[in-house]
Amino acid sequence: MDRTIDYGNLMHAAMRGLIRKVLSDVQAKGLPGEHHFFITFDTMHPDVEIADWLSDRYPGEMTVVMQHWYDNLDVGTDGFSVTLNFGDSPEPLYIPFDALRTFVDPSVEFGLHFKSQDGDAPAAQMIEIDDEDPMSDTAPDAGKKDAEIVSLDKFRK
């Protein structure tokens, strides 16, 4: 009997549970202080629900920001839905937790990166966050209240 403990999948489930808990708290109480999230997800995941124009524009992965303006956040067991504003156009999104690639809260230098290695079980890992403002290179108008799509290359090793 070759039985092993699948630490990769256990960590994966625990980290997605952490994100679920954080988003559930935000749903109930709002974003505290300066917290905000960069959330990157696989737009081709079969359960992702986004507008056609967004999936056409981002045919592999997309990063959204939850900060000043978001609406209708609803966190479920398998994913969450939220309405974000894309250039004065509110768009509802549904993102399954299994579609997440990164979850970053730069206000407290916290980040998770989910990856698969050569078809193996997905693994989660902490990512390092720079001390400098993560929006400085990507958002000249940081006071803007719309959702913004940013690249997380800065956060990747």
Sequence and secondary structure as in RCSB ss.txt:
>XXXX:A:sequence
MDRTIDYGNLMHAAMRGLIRKVLSDVQAKGLPGEHHFFITFDTMHPDVEIADWLSDRYPGEMTVVMQHWYDNLDV
GTDGFSVTLNFGDSPEPLYIPFDALRTFVDPSVEFGLHFKSQDGDAPAAQMIEIDDEDPMSDTAPDAGKKDAEIV
SLDKFRK
>XXXX:A:secstr
      HHHHHHHHHHHHHHHHHHHHHHH   TT  EEEEEETTSTT B  HHHHHHSSSEEEEEESS  EEEEE
 SSEEEEEEESSS EEEEEEEGGGEEEEEEGGGTEEEEEE STTS  EEEE    SS TTTTT S TT  S    
  GGG  
